[in-house]
């Protein structure tokens, strides 16, 4: 039965190859950003970083300033230049295990940090509550405060942003963890974790003496490295526990009644692996591993003690699971325990795998990775990950140069095969940004020779980007030609792009003809596949002018809404064909507009997904208005306003309606 559940979980959670590619893509994005920005460091954590892609997987991001460092005693100050870095000293003498006060011994810091400080015990301490207050005043109105984080959504993804401080040193209170690591994790992982220290997030212990001023020691970096070091059965056990929590334990409970969280599941897996509770973690023992962890959770709830994996003295149940709440939770869990492993039949995600075996006990299941997922299924997810983890859009020429320099450095470093193709796409984006920034900088300077040189450079960068980016990246060349009044050249690029976009093997928005794709590109490199058979939305940075007709949409919304316009390539192609043809071939312009109208009115999610309906109707309205069909344009703008406001263009739509 375990092998069947293993296969089911691989389909639900991911194969080893899928999980590895997801992690590598996040790793290279983090590396790219941190090599560029030396003032603030960024670290992804949470289930998305760990390699999960559940519908409700959250994105946790931690930020910390590089010019502050937390130390545990004064002897560690010798490693720093105190004229360039502000040192913060931990004072854990009056705090519960896992928490600390942060003291500024020299009382010297930036004005922003000093404004979060308070006098206590004759010293100046950074108050976690004041720190949260300052940080949260800068958050988006759509964000909410969740513990030490600002929480919100980007599209369908939820995120938690936490601003924190970092220490290069491992906490003395977690020294016992190092001594416990005999069998797991391996020594090189232990050394890496200890060498990278820990973080401090702005939240105090609810039962501490200084709740408003204390900081929690965060081991987020250590935790994702521990998850990385799990074998796949261990990782799937963790995923199985997350599903068990969501679909069985917490099912139909309100947020205030959910006493157990995903962090408790993760901690149980850590303890179970380290204590060798299960001698062999393999596909055949997946359910046994789950049962070991469930019994450990049951024991913790019975005793009212859930020991933190790094600092066992920190009881994670202390402030929430006690008294009547503890008794009720234990009763509920014990009721599930009495059902045995059949309790998993209550989970929609797991049920089918178990039923298959119960109905056919002699069923043999192959757990070889190559039989679990096809080449085309893996490719579709890989390119989706690459698109979803797109590099940031540089805002000026200096940023572009820094990013290109960073890419140049990364090319010479050891990279995985997934990171190589991902870096290829990053480079495409940076070159495209550079080309349009350059052109916008030197437009109307009046210096013809300068404009000629800039134009040659911009064209070269866009053509280079199109050679190793997605098929849809050719549209950036068409946009540039249209912007620079070269309509015939734009139409020539549009014609070539149109041919590529109608190929039967094209991957677009998770859609693909599997047989045609395998026949045309099976066994080819990912670099080749990306250039010949992948299209995705065109993301226009709202701070850059690509062509004038979309400027109101780019300027729509506020500083807190999405910073890009995400346009389906087929919609943008018809728009550019219409705009360019108006100057050289009016019949072709009419045909392009007719094609665009049919696409927007009748597409069933193949070329225009639900989130892109707002901008697609808007673009149709713009083209109809330019063609003089004002009644149709009004209808299209009204339709745009009725869609999910994914691109935050309501202001532009309303403005265009008022003008009509």
VEXVEX-622168 format. One record per residue (C-alpha): residue number from 1; residue in one letter; x, z, y. Coordinates in steps of 0.05 Angstrom, whole numbers. Layout:
N
SITE  pake  lomar      px      pz      py
SITE   NUM      A       X       Z       Y
...
//
This chain:
660
SITE  pake  lomar      px      pz      py
SITE     1      X       0       0       0
SITE     2      X      56      17      48
SITE     3      X      85     -53      43
SITE     4      X      18     -83      62
SITE     5      X      12     -36     121
SITE     6      X      85     -54     140
SITE     7      X      66    -128     142
SITE     8      X       3    -111     181
SITE     9      X      42     -70     231
SITE    10      X      94    -126     239
SITE    11      X      37    -172     258
SITE    12      X       7    -120     305
SITE    13      X      71     -90     334
SITE    14      X     125    -142     322
SITE    15      X     178    -164     272
SITE    16      X     250    -140     280
SITE    17      X     267    -206     314
SITE    18      X     209    -201     363
SITE    19      X     225    -130     382
SITE    20      X     299    -146     391
SITE    21      X     283    -205     437
SITE    22      X     235    -163     480
SITE    23      X     288    -110     489
SITE    24      X     344    -159     505
SITE    25      X     302    -193     558
SITE    26      X     286    -128     593
SITE    27      X     359    -107     587
SITE    28      X     386    -170     620
SITE    29      X     334    -165     677
SITE    30      X     355     -93     690
SITE    31      X     429    -113     689
SITE    32      X     417    -170     737
SITE    33      X     380    -127     787
SITE    34      X     429     -69     783
SITE    35      X     491    -113     792
SITE    36      X     459    -141     854
SITE    37      X     432     -77     886
SITE    38      X     486     -24     893
SITE    39      X     446      24     936
SITE    40      X     389      38     888
SITE    41      X     391      35     813
SITE    42      X     331      13     772
SITE    43      X     316      31     699
SITE    44      X     257       8     657
SITE    45      X     230      59     607
SITE    46      X     164      72     571
SITE    47      X     133      33     514
SITE    48      X     145     -35     545
SITE    49      X     220     -21     547
SITE    50      X     220       6     477
SITE    51      X     193     -60     450
SITE    52      X     118     -50     444
SITE    53      X      69    -101     470
SITE    54      X       2     -67     461
SITE    55      X     -53     -89     509
SITE    56      X     -46     -21     544
SITE    57      X      30     -18     541
SITE    58      X      53      12     607
SITE    59      X     114      -6     648
SITE    60      X     152      55     671
SITE    61      X     206      44     723
SITE    62      X     254      96     750
SITE    63      X     292      88     816
SITE    64      X     349     131     842
SITE    65      X     398     127     901
SITE    66      X     470     115     882
SITE    67      X     499     156     939
SITE    68      X     470     221     910
SITE    69      X     497     255     848
SITE    70      X     473     318     813
SITE    71      X     525     364     783
SITE    72      X     518     425     739
SITE    73      X     577     465     767
SITE    74      X     626     459     824
SITE    75      X     684     438     778
SITE    76      X     650     370     769
SITE    77      X     656     355     844
SITE    78      X     728     333     833
SITE    79      X     702     268     804
SITE    80      X     669     247     870
SITE    81      X     689     228     940
SITE    82      X     646     279     978
SITE    83      X     653     237    1042
SITE    84      X     616     178    1008
SITE    85      X     569     214     961
SITE    86      X     524     273     972
SITE    87      X     528     325     916
SITE    88      X     469     365     892
SITE    89      X     479     427     850
SITE    90      X     432     448     794
SITE    91      X     406     520     796
SITE    92      X     369     534     731
SITE    93      X     374     610     734
SITE    94      X     301     621     752
SITE    95      X     270     560     718
SITE    96      X     239     550     649
SITE    97      X     279     510     598
SITE    98      X     281     436     616
SITE    99      X     271     449     691
SITE   100      X     317     465     749
SITE   101      X     321     474     824
SITE   102      X     364     425     863
SITE   103      X     409     457     915
SITE   104      X     445     421     972
SITE   105      X     508     465     977
SITE   106      X     537     427    1037
SITE   107      X     469     418    1070
SITE   108      X     488     346    1086
SITE   109      X     443     289    1068
SITE   110      X     402     232    1096
SITE   111      X     346     249    1144
SITE   112      X     294     228    1092
SITE   113      X     321     276    1039
SITE   114      X     330     333    1089
SITE   115      X     257     326    1108
SITE   116      X     240     344    1035
SITE   117      X     282     408    1036
SITE   118      X     263     481    1043
SITE   119      X     300     547    1052
SITE   120      X     302     592     991
SITE   121      X     350     647     967
SITE   122      X     393     634    1028
SITE   123      X     404     560    1010
SITE   124      X     374     492    1023
SITE   125      X     335     465     964
SITE   126      X     302     397     953
SITE   127      X     229     410     942
SITE   128      X     197     367     887
SITE   129      X     128     371     919
SITE   130      X     154     352     988
SITE   131      X     195     296     957
SITE   132      X     132     269     921
SITE   133      X      94     274     986
SITE   134      X     145     233    1025
SITE   135      X     150     180     969
SITE   136      X      75     174     961
SITE   137      X      64     162    1035
SITE   138      X     101      96    1024
SITE   139      X      59      75     964
SITE   140      X       6      22     961
SITE   141      X     -66      44     977
SITE   142      X     -84      18     907
SITE   143      X     -34      65     874
SITE   144      X     -52     135     850
SITE   145      X      -8     196     840
SITE   146      X       6     211     767
SITE   147      X      53     271     758
SITE   148      X     119     250     789
SITE   149      X      99     177     791
SITE   150      X      61     127     833
SITE   151      X      14      90     785
SITE   152      X     -20      24     794
SITE   153      X     -33     -43     761
SITE   154      X      -1    -112     766
SITE   155      X     -48    -162     734
SITE   156      X     -69    -130     669
SITE   157      X      -7     -86     664
SITE   158      X      -6     -13     685
SITE   159      X      58      15     715
SITE   160      X      88      82     735
SITE   161      X     143      83     787
SITE   162      X     184     147     791
SITE   163      X     236     160     845
SITE   164      X     288     209     820
SITE   165      X     360     234     822
SITE   166      X     415     223     770
SITE   167      X     470     264     739
SITE   168      X     530     232     705
SITE   169      X     537     295     662
SITE   170      X     498     318     602
SITE   171      X     457     381     614
SITE   172      X     490     445     586
SITE   173      X     421     467     562
SITE   174      X     420     405     517
SITE   175      X     489     417     487
SITE   176      X     458     439     421
SITE   177      X     429     369     412
SITE   178      X     499     340     406
SITE   179      X     515     390     350
SITE   180      X     451     372     313
SITE   181      X     467     297     308
SITE   182      X     500     297     239
SITE   183      X     459     242     206
SITE   184      X     422     210     264
SITE   185      X     433     179     313
SITE   186      X     501     150     296
SITE   187      X     562     177     334
SITE   188      X     569     116     380
SITE   189      X     497     124     403
SITE   190      X     507     199     414
SITE   191      X     570     185     456
SITE   192      X     535     131     496
SITE   193      X     475     177     511
SITE   194      X     519     237     531
SITE   195      X     564     193     573
SITE   196      X     505     168     614
SITE   197      X     478     237     632
SITE   198      X     405     249     652
SITE   199      X     355     244     709
SITE   200      X     312     291     749
SITE   201      X     239     274     765
SITE   202      X     198     309     819
SITE   203      X     152     354     779
SITE   204      X     156     429     765
SITE   205      X     133     471     706
SITE   206      X      61     493     715
SITE   207      X      79     564     691
SITE   208      X     146     568     728
SITE   209      X     161     613     787
SITE   210      X     177     553     832
SITE   211      X     128     499     809
SITE   212      X     126     464     877
SITE   213      X     202     461     882
SITE   214      X     227     452     811
SITE   215      X     250     386     780
SITE   216      X     241     365     708
SITE   217      X     303     342     670
SITE   218      X     286     272     645
SITE   219      X     317     242     582
SITE   220      X     283     175     589
SITE   221      X     348     137     584
SITE   222      X     369     175     522
SITE   223      X     300     165     491
SITE   224      X     298      89     495
SITE   225      X     368      87     466
SITE   226      X     344     130     408
SITE   227      X     285      83     397
SITE   228      X     334      24     398
SITE   229      X     375      59     344
SITE   230      X     315      66     297
SITE   231      X     309      19     238
SITE   232      X     246     -24     237
SITE   233      X     207      21     190
SITE   234      X     220      81     236
SITE   235      X     199      40     296
SITE   236      X     135      18     261
SITE   237      X     122      91     242
SITE   238      X     126     108     316
SITE   239      X      78      50     332
SITE   240      X      31      73     276
SITE   241      X      29     142     307
SITE   242      X      13     113     376
SITE   243      X     -45      74     346
SITE   244      X     -67     136     307
SITE   245      X     -67     175     373
SITE   246      X    -105     123     412
SITE   247      X    -155      98     360
SITE   248      X    -169     162     321
SITE   249      X    -146     227     354
SITE   250      X    -163     209     426
SITE   251      X    -219     160     411
SITE   252      X    -279     171     457
SITE   253      X    -246     231     492
SITE   254      X    -243     236     567
SITE   255      X    -175     239     600
SITE   256      X    -181     314     612
SITE   257      X    -195     326     538
SITE   258      X    -134     288     512
SITE   259      X     -86     343     495
SITE   260      X     -37     302     455
SITE   261      X       0     243     485
SITE   262      X      47     188     463
SITE   263      X     107     230     482
SITE   264      X      88     281     428
SITE   265      X      85     224     377
SITE   266      X     154     200     397
SITE   267      X     183     270     394
SITE   268      X     154     280     324
SITE   269      X     187     216     299
SITE   270      X     254     238     330
SITE   271      X     252     305     295
SITE   272      X     229     275     228
SITE   273      X     286     225     227
SITE   274      X     339     274     248
SITE   275      X     318     328     198
SITE   276      X     320     279     140
SITE   277      X     248     297     122
SITE   278      X     243     228      89
SITE   279      X     306     208      50
SITE   280      X     294     133      57
SITE   281      X     258      99     114
SITE   282      X     240      31      85
SITE   283      X     177     -13      83
SITE   284      X     154      19      18
SITE   285      X     155      88      51
SITE   286      X     120      70     117
SITE   287      X      58     111     101
SITE   288      X     100     168      74
SITE   289      X     138     169     140
SITE   290      X      73     170     179
SITE   291      X      48     228     136
SITE   292      X     112     268     147
SITE   293      X     104     261     223
SITE   294      X      30     278     220
SITE   295      X      43     342     182
SITE   296      X      97     360     233
SITE   297      X      46     350     289
SITE   298      X      -4     392     251
SITE   299      X      47     448     244
SITE   300      X      64     446     318
SITE   301      X     -10     451     338
SITE   302      X     -21     509     289
SITE   303      X      38     547     318
SITE   304      X      26     525     390
SITE   305      X      98     504     395
SITE   306      X     123     432     406
SITE   307      X     198     435     416
SITE   308      X     229     384     463
SITE   309      X     278     341     422
SITE   310      X     336     353     470
SITE   311      X     321     424     493
SITE   312      X     281     458     437
SITE   313      X     270     519     480
SITE   314      X     224     476     523
SITE   315      X     157     483     489
SITE   316      X     117     422     510
SITE   317      X      51     455     490
SITE   318      X      61     516     533
SITE   319      X      17     497     593
SITE   320      X     -38     458     558
SITE   321      X     -47     472     483
SITE   322      X     -64     546     474
SITE   323      X    -125     589     464
SITE   324      X    -191     555     449
SITE   325      X    -162     486     464
SITE   326      X    -108     497     411
SITE   327      X    -159     522     359
SITE   328      X    -205     463     370
SITE   329      X    -149     412     366
SITE   330      X    -122     442     302
SITE   331      X    -191     442     271
SITE   332      X    -199     369     289
SITE   333      X    -131     349     262
SITE   334      X    -139     389     198
SITE   335      X    -205     354     185
SITE   336      X    -167     288     188
SITE   337      X    -111     316     144
SITE   338      X    -161     333      90
SITE   339      X    -182     260      86
SITE   340      X    -112     241      64
SITE   341      X     -81     174      83
SITE   342      X    -152     144      81
SITE   343      X    -160     173     151
SITE   344      X    -125     110     176
SITE   345      X    -187      70     156
SITE   346      X    -216      96     221
SITE   347      X    -165      55     259
SITE   348      X    -187     -17     273
SITE   349      X    -115     -40     279
SITE   350      X     -94     -11     211
SITE   351      X    -158     -15     170
SITE   352      X    -152     -87     147
SITE   353      X     -82     -78     118
SITE   354      X    -105     -18      76
SITE   355      X    -169     -51      53
SITE   356      X    -131    -111      27
SITE   357      X     -92     -67     -20
SITE   358      X    -151     -23     -41
SITE   359      X    -189     -85     -60
SITE   360      X    -130    -115     -97
SITE   361      X     -82     -60    -122
SITE   362      X     -37    -110    -156
SITE   363      X     -26    -149     -92
SITE   364      X      48    -163     -80
SITE   365      X      70    -168      -8
SITE   366      X     132    -202      18
SITE   367      X     166    -164      75
SITE   368      X     219    -217      89
SITE   369      X     220    -228     164
SITE   370      X     220    -304     160
SITE   371      X     153    -303     123
SITE   372      X     121    -254     172
SITE   373      X     122    -299     233
SITE   374      X     131    -374     240
SITE   375      X     182    -408     285
SITE   376      X     129    -432     333
SITE   377      X      95    -363     338
SITE   378      X     162    -331     356
SITE   379      X     179    -386     406
SITE   380      X     112    -378     442
SITE   381      X     123    -303     450
SITE   382      X     196    -311     471
SITE   383      X     179    -360     527
SITE   384      X     121    -316     548
SITE   385      X     168    -257     553
SITE   386      X     218    -298     593
SITE   387      X     163    -319     642
SITE   388      X     133    -249     647
SITE   389      X     202    -218     662
SITE   390      X     219    -269     715
SITE   391      X     277    -252     761
SITE   392      X     260    -227     831
SITE   393      X     254    -280     885
SITE   394      X     313    -271     933
SITE   395      X     289    -265    1005
SITE   396      X     348    -294    1042
SITE   397      X     410    -337    1031
SITE   398      X     456    -276    1024
SITE   399      X     412    -249     968
SITE   400      X     414    -317     933
SITE   401      X     489    -318     935
SITE   402      X     494    -248     908
SITE   403      X     447    -264     850
SITE   404      X     485    -328     834
SITE   405      X     550    -290     834
SITE   406      X     519    -238     788
SITE   407      X     495    -293     741
SITE   408      X     566    -322     741
SITE   409      X     594    -254     720
SITE   410      X     541    -244     666
SITE   411      X     556    -313     636
SITE   412      X     625    -287     619
SITE   413      X     599    -224     586
SITE   414      X     576    -216     513
SITE   415      X     502    -236     512
SITE   416      X     451    -243     456
SITE   417      X     420    -311     442
SITE   418      X     356    -287     476
SITE   419      X     393    -264     538
SITE   420      X     429    -331     544
SITE   421      X     364    -371     548
SITE   422      X     334    -318     593
SITE   423      X     393    -322     641
SITE   424      X     384    -397     641
SITE   425      X     313    -389     668
SITE   426      X     336    -337     719
SITE   427      X     387    -386     745
SITE   428      X     333    -438     753
SITE   429      X     291    -392     796
SITE   430      X     350    -371     840
SITE   431      X     370    -444     851
SITE   432      X     299    -462     871
SITE   433      X     295    -404     920
SITE   434      X     363    -423     950
SITE   435      X     341    -495     960
SITE   436      X     278    -477     999
SITE   437      X     311    -421    1038
SITE   438      X     366    -469    1059
SITE   439      X     318    -522    1080
SITE   440      X     274    -474    1119
SITE   441      X     335    -445    1155
SITE   442      X     360    -512    1181
SITE   443      X     293    -548    1195
SITE   444      X     288    -569    1268
SITE   445      X     359    -549    1285
SITE   446      X     369    -618    1316
SITE   447      X     436    -627    1282
SITE   448      X     428    -689    1238
SITE   449      X     494    -682    1200
SITE   450      X     478    -610    1184
SITE   451      X     408    -627    1161
SITE   452      X     436    -684    1118
SITE   453      X     485    -637    1083
SITE   454      X     432    -584    1072
SITE   455      X     383    -635    1045
SITE   456      X     434    -662     995
SITE   457      X     450    -591     972
SITE   458      X     377    -572     965
SITE   459      X     360    -635     925
SITE   460      X     420    -624     880
SITE   461      X     400    -552     866
SITE   462      X     328    -570     850
SITE   463      X     348    -626     803
SITE   464      X     399    -581     770
SITE   465      X     346    -527     761
SITE   466      X     298    -578     731
SITE   467      X     350    -598     679
SITE   468      X     351    -530     646
SITE   469      X     286    -497     667
SITE   470      X     215    -505     642
SITE   471      X     181    -574     644
SITE   472      X     137    -547     701
SITE   473      X     199    -533     743
SITE   474      X     202    -608     760
SITE   475      X     144    -594     808
SITE   476      X     192    -558     855
SITE   477      X     226    -625     866
SITE   478      X     159    -658     880
SITE   479      X     142    -602     930
SITE   480      X     208    -611     965
SITE   481      X     201    -687     970
SITE   482      X     130    -679     998
SITE   483      X     154    -626    1047
SITE   484      X     209    -674    1071
SITE   485      X     159    -733    1077
SITE   486      X     188    -772    1018
SITE   487      X     120    -787     988
SITE   488      X     141    -843     941
SITE   489      X     197    -801     912
SITE   490      X     148    -744     904
SITE   491      X     100    -789     866
SITE   492      X     156    -814     822
SITE   493      X     173    -742     801
SITE   494      X      99    -727     793
SITE   495      X      91    -786     745
SITE   496      X     150    -763     703
SITE   497      X     123    -691     702
SITE   498      X      53    -716     683
SITE   499      X      81    -751     622
SITE   500      X     117    -688     600
SITE   501      X      57    -643     612
SITE   502      X      11    -684     567
SITE   503      X      58    -683     507
SITE   504      X      19    -657     446
SITE   505      X      75    -607     429
SITE   506      X      76    -573     497
SITE   507      X      72    -496     500
SITE   508      X      30    -474     559
SITE   509      X      -2    -406     571
SITE   510      X       4    -387     497
SITE   511      X     -30    -452     475
SITE   512      X       7    -500     430
SITE   513      X      -7    -551     375
SITE   514      X      34    -517     321
SITE   515      X      43    -577     276
SITE   516      X      63    -625     332
SITE   517      X     111    -573     361
SITE   518      X     145    -560     294
SITE   519      X     149    -635     280
SITE   520      X     180    -650     348
SITE   521      X     225    -590     361
SITE   522      X     231    -550     297
SITE   523      X     301    -523     288
SITE   524      X     324    -542     359
SITE   525      X     358    -492     405
SITE   526      X     315    -450     451
SITE   527      X     350    -482     510
SITE   528      X     327    -551     486
SITE   529      X     256    -527     472
SITE   530      X     251    -495     541
SITE   531      X     272    -559     576
SITE   532      X     228    -606     535
SITE   533      X     166    -568     513
SITE   534      X     150    -507     556
SITE   535      X     107    -503     619
SITE   536      X      83    -442     655
SITE   537      X      52    -425     722
SITE   538      X      89    -441     786
SITE   539      X     101    -377     825
SITE   540      X     107    -388     900
SITE   541      X     139    -331     938
SITE   542      X      93    -314     996
SITE   543      X     153    -305    1042
SITE   544      X     177    -378    1035
SITE   545      X     146    -441    1060
SITE   546      X     141    -494    1005
SITE   547      X      92    -540    1041
SITE   548      X      44    -526    1099
SITE   549      X     -22    -537    1064
SITE   550      X     -17    -470    1026
SITE   551      X      11    -428    1083
SITE   552      X     -56    -391    1097
SITE   553      X     -59    -371    1023
SITE   554      X      13    -348    1024
SITE   555      X       0    -306    1086
SITE   556      X     -65    -277    1059
SITE   557      X     -71    -205    1037
SITE   558      X     -29    -146    1057
SITE   559      X      41    -120    1044
SITE   560      X      15     -82     985
SITE   561      X     -17    -140     947
SITE   562      X      17    -190     902
SITE   563      X      77    -224     933
SITE   564      X      68    -290     897
SITE   565      X      17    -346     889
SITE   566      X      12    -362     815
SITE   567      X     -12    -434     807
SITE   568      X     -26    -471     742
SITE   569      X      21    -531     738
SITE   570      X     -35    -582     724
SITE   571      X     -72    -558     786
SITE   572      X      -9    -562     830
SITE   573      X       8    -630     801
SITE   574      X     -59    -660     820
SITE   575      X     -55    -628     889
SITE   576      X      14    -656     903
SITE   577      X      -8    -724     876
SITE   578      X     -68    -723     923
SITE   579      X     -27    -701     983
SITE   580      X      29    -752     972
SITE   581      X     -17    -810     955
SITE   582      X     -57    -801    1020
SITE   583      X       3    -831    1056
SITE   584      X      18    -889    1010
SITE   585      X     -41    -904     963
SITE   586      X    -111    -881     982
SITE   587      X    -142    -904     916
SITE   588      X     -92    -861     877
SITE   589      X    -108    -803     923
SITE   590      X    -182    -809     906
SITE   591      X    -165    -812     831
SITE   592      X    -121    -750     837
SITE   593      X    -176    -712     873
SITE   594      X    -227    -733     820
SITE   595      X    -179    -710     765
SITE   596      X    -170    -643     801
SITE   597      X    -245    -634     808
SITE   598      X    -258    -648     735
SITE   599      X    -203    -599     715
SITE   600      X    -227    -541     758
SITE   601      X    -301    -551     743
SITE   602      X    -296    -561     668
SITE   603      X    -233    -529     642
SITE   604      X    -248    -477     588
SITE   605      X    -184    -436     595
SITE   606      X    -136    -488     566
SITE   607      X    -102    -506     632
SITE   608      X    -131    -454     679
SITE   609      X    -134    -383     653
SITE   610      X    -183    -331     680
SITE   611      X    -132    -300     728
SITE   612      X    -118    -368     761
SITE   613      X    -189    -388     777
SITE   614      X    -185    -362     849
SITE   615      X    -126    -405     870
SITE   616      X    -150    -465     830
SITE   617      X    -218    -467     866
SITE   618      X    -182    -455     932
SITE   619      X    -135    -514     921
SITE   620      X    -194    -559     902
SITE   621      X    -229    -538     967
SITE   622      X    -167    -553    1009
SITE   623      X    -162    -623     980
SITE   624      X    -236    -636     987
SITE   625      X    -234    -613    1060
SITE   626      X    -175    -659    1074
SITE   627      X    -214    -717    1042
SITE   628      X    -273    -703    1088
SITE   629      X    -320    -676    1035
SITE   630      X    -337    -612    1073
SITE   631      X    -398    -592    1032
SITE   632      X    -359    -595     967
SITE   633      X    -301    -557    1001
SITE   634      X    -348    -501    1024
SITE   635      X    -374    -494     953
SITE   636      X    -303    -491     925
SITE   637      X    -281    -437     974
SITE   638      X    -343    -396     958
SITE   639      X    -327    -404     884
SITE   640      X    -256    -380     898
SITE   641      X    -284    -316     929
SITE   642      X    -327    -303     868
SITE   643      X    -267    -302     821
SITE   644      X    -221    -245     802
SITE   645      X    -177    -237     864
SITE   646      X    -112    -242     824
SITE   647      X     -74    -279     880
SITE   648      X    -103    -238     937
SITE   649      X    -125    -299     977
SITE   650      X    -193    -274    1000
SITE   651      X    -172    -272    1073
SITE   652      X    -151    -345    1070
SITE   653      X    -215    -366    1034
SITE   654      X    -258    -330    1085
SITE   655      X    -218    -360    1142
SITE   656      X    -227    -431    1114
SITE   657      X    -302    -420    1105
SITE   658      X    -308    -396    1177
SITE   659      X    -271    -457    1202
SITE   660      X    -318    -503    1164
//
